[in-house]
């Protein structure tokens, strides 16, 4: 059953990979823009990007400029879409592996 799940997961990822990579690219582009605007280190801005995108938001880095705050909103929304898409892919792979195991 586990092998069927992972096979279905890889198949589903292949279908939505352009969407996933587009969302991640938007998040990375916003993160590098925040790096330039806020004068943070690149590692700090990428850390901020993924902590914000995963909706964890520790608060150790907060953007001060208005444009950075707008970009942080874009990162947050993209992170919500990314999380929902990954959850949907996982559920679909679970359903596919369940259907194959009951046959």
C-alpha positions as MATLAB code, in Angstrom:
seq = 'XXXXXXXXXXXXXXXXXXXXXXXXXXXXXXXXXXXXXXXXXXXXXXXXXXXXXXXXXXXXXXXXXXXXXXXXXXXXXXXXXXXXXXXXXXXXXXXXXXXXXXX';
ca = [
       0.000    0.000    0.000;
       2.837    2.378    0.826;
       4.462    1.779   -2.553;
       1.148    2.482   -4.309;
       0.765    5.713   -2.333;
       4.216    6.983   -3.276;
       3.711    5.995   -6.909;
       0.421    7.904   -6.986;
       2.045   10.855   -5.190;
       4.835   11.077   -7.757;
       2.267   10.851  -10.542;
       0.203   13.683   -9.056;
       3.283   15.813   -8.468;
       4.171   15.386  -12.122;
       0.796   16.795  -13.082;
       0.899   19.888  -10.870;
       4.653   20.479  -10.896;
       4.385   23.615  -13.106;
       1.964   25.156  -10.615;
       4.074   24.183   -7.602;
       7.263   25.504   -9.143;
       5.495   28.740  -10.116;
       4.300   29.313   -6.558;
       7.759   28.591   -5.150;
       9.314   30.927   -7.748;
       6.943   33.734   -6.718;
       7.844   33.185   -3.079;
      11.575   33.207   -3.837;
      11.265   36.326   -6.011;
       9.406   38.151   -3.239;
      12.001   36.983   -0.716;
      14.899   38.265   -2.772;
      13.081   41.574   -3.289;
      12.639   41.864    0.478;
      16.343   41.095    0.849;
      17.154   44.143   -1.273;
      14.527   46.431    0.268;
      15.133   45.609    3.937;
      18.922   45.200    3.626;
      18.845   41.813    5.351;
      21.185   38.979    4.558;
      20.066   36.609    1.809;
      19.747   33.737    4.272;
      17.658   35.867    6.614;
      15.302   36.920    3.848;
      14.855   33.341    2.583;
      14.279   32.204    6.160;
      11.657   34.946    6.531;
      10.097   33.913    3.216;
       9.568   30.287    4.144;
       8.587   30.957    7.759;
       5.986   33.409    6.469;
       4.960   31.150    3.575;
       4.396   28.215    5.894;
       2.301   30.593    8.053;
       4.489   29.977   11.088;
       5.539   33.607   11.499;
       7.911   33.590   14.470;
       8.242   37.381   14.368;
      12.020   37.464   14.691;
      12.200   39.272   11.331;
       9.588   41.862   10.484;
       9.616   44.064    7.403;
       9.667   47.797    8.076;
       9.064   49.186    4.582;
       5.552   49.291    3.123;
       6.614   47.527   -0.082;
       8.192   44.719    1.940;
       4.996   44.301    3.922;
       2.993   44.001    0.702;
       5.443   41.381   -0.541;
       5.099   39.560    2.779;
       1.350   39.406    2.175;
       1.984   37.917   -1.267;
       4.327   35.364    0.310;
       1.717   34.457    2.918;
      -1.041   34.002    0.356;
       1.247   31.958   -1.892;
       2.158   29.809    1.104;
      -1.498   29.136    1.867;
      -2.092   28.101   -1.750;
       1.034   25.924   -1.690;
      -0.041   24.187    1.516;
      -3.548   23.567    0.190;
      -2.203   22.215   -3.085;
       0.148   19.811   -1.327;
      -2.674   18.635    0.945;
      -4.933   18.071   -2.069;
      -2.229   16.119   -3.892;
      -1.656   13.938   -0.838;
      -5.368   13.199   -0.400;
      -5.712   12.350   -4.074;
      -2.716    9.994   -3.860;
      -4.204    8.344   -0.769;
      -7.503    7.830   -2.580;
      -5.746    6.393   -5.626;
      -3.692    3.970   -3.550;
      -6.809    2.919   -1.608;
      -8.696    2.231   -4.839;
      -5.827    0.140   -6.175;
      -5.504   -1.894   -2.978;
      -9.220   -2.764   -2.844;
      -9.223   -4.171   -6.381;
];
